[in-house]
Every structure is written in C-alpha cells, then in structure tokens.
C-alpha cells in the first residue's frame, strides 16, 4: 500500500511539474492580464502571441505584442514588438503587488499618426488619464486589486514611422523604480508613466530630424509639444 501511495505521490509531482512546464500558467496569466486589462486602460486592442515565463526564476519572453490604434486612425497599429524580455518575481503574482525586476523591449516599431483629435499617442495618453480620473472619482477599475513595481523598464533600438512618410530612430527609454516609492502603482498609473515618456521621446525624434521639417514644418509643432510635456 505504501508503494501505491508512493507512486501516486510521484505521479502527482510529475503532473504538477508538467503543468508548469507545458502549460506555463505564469505565462498564460501574464498574457491574460495584458489582453484583458490593457484594452480597458488604453481603449485600444492589445494582443500577445505567446508568453513563456519560468515559474522557478521568473525569466521569460513575450512574443508578438501588438498595440492597436484608437478609432479614426489609418495605420493598423501603434506599436509592434516581436520580443520582450522580462524578469518577474514569481511569488509576487499571488500578492497584491506584482514585482517586475526587468522589462526590455528591443527593436519595436511605432506608428506615429496625426488625426483630427491629435496624434494617436496623445489619444492613448488621454484614454489612460481618463481611466485614472475615473478611479479617483470612486469608480473601480478592472484589476484594481493588483499593483505593480517595475525596477527597470527599457525600450531600445526602436523605430518610429511618421504619417507613413519616413522611418526615424527613436532615442532609448530607460525608466527605473516605477511604483517603488509608493509601494506599488496601479496598471493605469504605470501605463500612463510609460506613455508619457514614450510620447516625449517620439516628439524629440521628430523635432531633431531635418527630414520631418521638409514635410511641413512639423519640428516647430513638436517643439511646442515638448514644452507642454515638460510643463514649460
């Protein structure tokens, strides 16, 4: 009988191990959070093709991230990234504050497009700010129970296309200790911080590129936008 119990225990352990290795529940949970919570905050479609994260050390990759555009814009996406490297603290998934030690988005592609209500990233930023305002007004956001701390967030080797006219290199973005001082930031707050930083870098790239000025004096408008972002 002890042997039977022993076999059952071994099979159970192997079954749990196989579930973590083959099904990758941590990766599926992250994928679910991105695709379910992301659109609620950004008001655009958000998709991830695959998420593989080790349940033991938290190292993993997200593949095929696509951030759609708000309604009224012609390009079919605002952001595409083939691979995102992440390091998550596995045990934090079950806690109120999820800790991401590292997020590296390498060689993503952005579409920066002007529309009637401003550019697409301005609209996305406004959507996030609206969600934050709704939360402060007492409404409950989806995913409010979870907060985030991101020790290091990096976007590097990025390219931005301006109005389907020209591709520009985007200055690297490095953010550190997001949500650390406050003991965690809501997903909307984190998204807002990243979108503001991204928007500023895109505007700088446009302002510093002489090719854009020949398209129609966009650098002047970009300079004004920079002052607005910086509060000057």
Residue pairs with C-beta under 8 A, 6 or more apart in sequence:
19 25
20 26
20 55
24 51
24 52
24 53
24 55
25 55
26 53
26 54
26 55
26 58
26 60
26 88
26 90
26 93
27 50
27 51
27 52
27 53
27 60
28 51
29 93
30 51
30 53
30 60
30 62
30 86
30 88
31 48
31 50
31 51
31 62
33 143
34 46
34 48
34 51
34 62
34 65
35 46
35 47
35 48
36 142
36 143
37 142
37 143
37 187
38 46
38 67
38 187
38 191
39 45
39 46
40 131
40 141
40 142
40 143
41 127
41 128
41 131
41 141
41 187
41 188
41 191
42 67
42 124
42 127
42 128
42 191
43 70
43 124
43 127
44 67
44 68
44 69
44 70
44 78
44 124
44 127
45 66
45 67
45 68
46 65
46 66
46 67
46 68
47 64
47 65
47 66
47 68
48 62
48 63
48 64
48 65
48 66
49 63
49 64
49 65
50 62
50 63
50 64
51 60
51 61
51 62
51 63
52 60
52 61
52 63
53 59
53 60
53 61
53 86
53 88
53 90
54 60
54 90
55 90
56 90
57 87
57 90
58 86
58 87
58 88
58 89
58 90
58 101
59 86
59 87
60 85
60 86
60 87
60 88
61 83
61 84
61 85
61 86
62 81
62 83
62 84
62 86
63 82
63 83
63 84
64 82
65 79
65 80
65 81
65 84
65 105
65 108
66 77
66 79
66 80
67 77
67 78
67 79
67 80
68 76
68 77
68 78
69 75
69 76
69 77
69 78
69 111
69 113
69 120
70 120
70 123
70 124
70 127
72 115
72 116
72 117
73 113
73 115
73 120
73 123
74 113
74 164
75 111
75 113
75 120
75 161
75 164
77 111
78 110
78 111
78 120
78 121
78 124
79 108
79 109
79 110
79 111
80 108
80 109
81 105
81 106
81 107
81 108
81 109
82 107
83 106
84 103
84 104
84 105
84 106
85 102
85 103
85 104
85 106
86 100
86 102
86 103
86 104
87 100
87 101
87 102
88 98
88 99
88 100
88 101
89 98
89 99
89 100
89 101
92 98
92 99
96 145
96 146
96 147
96 184
97 146
97 147
97 148
97 149
97 179
97 183
97 184
98 146
98 147
98 148
98 149
99 148
99 149
99 151
100 148
100 149
100 150
100 151
100 153
101 151
101 152
102 151
102 152
102 154
103 150
103 152
103 153
103 154
104 152
104 154
104 156
105 154
105 155
105 156
105 158
106 156
106 157
107 156
107 157
107 158
107 159
108 155
108 158
108 159
109 158
109 159
109 160
109 161
110 158
110 159
110 160
110 161
110 170
110 198
110 202
111 120
111 160
111 161
111 164
112 119
112 120
112 121
112 160
112 161
112 162
112 163
112 202
112 206
113 119
113 120
113 163
113 164
114 163
115 123
117 123
118 126
121 195
121 198
121 199
121 202
122 199
124 195
125 192
125 195
125 196
125 199
128 188
128 191
128 192
128 195
129 192
131 141
131 188
132 186
132 188
132 189
132 192
134 141
135 141
135 144
135 186
135 188
141 186
141 187
141 188
143 186
143 187
144 186
146 187
147 179
147 183
147 184
147 185
147 186
148 178
148 179
148 184
148 185
148 186
148 187
148 190
149 177
149 178
149 179
149 180
149 183
149 184
149 185
150 175
150 177
150 178
150 179
150 190
151 176
151 177
151 180
152 174
152 175
152 176
153 173
153 174
153 175
153 176
153 178
153 194
154 172
154 173
154 174
154 175
155 170
155 172
155 173
155 198
156 172
156 173
157 172
158 169
158 170
158 172
158 173
159 167
159 168
159 169
159 170
160 167
160 168
160 170
160 202
160 205
161 167
161 168
162 168
162 206
162 212
162 215
162 218
163 215
165 215
166 209
166 211
166 212
166 215
168 205
168 206
168 209
168 211
168 212
169 205
170 201
170 202
170 205
171 201
171 204
171 205
173 197
173 198
173 201
175 193
175 194
175 197
178 185
178 190
178 193
179 185
179 189
179 190
185 193
196 229
199 229
200 226
200 229
200 230
203 222
203 225
203 226
203 229
204 222
204 226
206 212
206 218
206 219
206 222
207 219
207 222
207 223
207 226
208 219
209 219
210 219
212 218
212 219
212 222
213 219
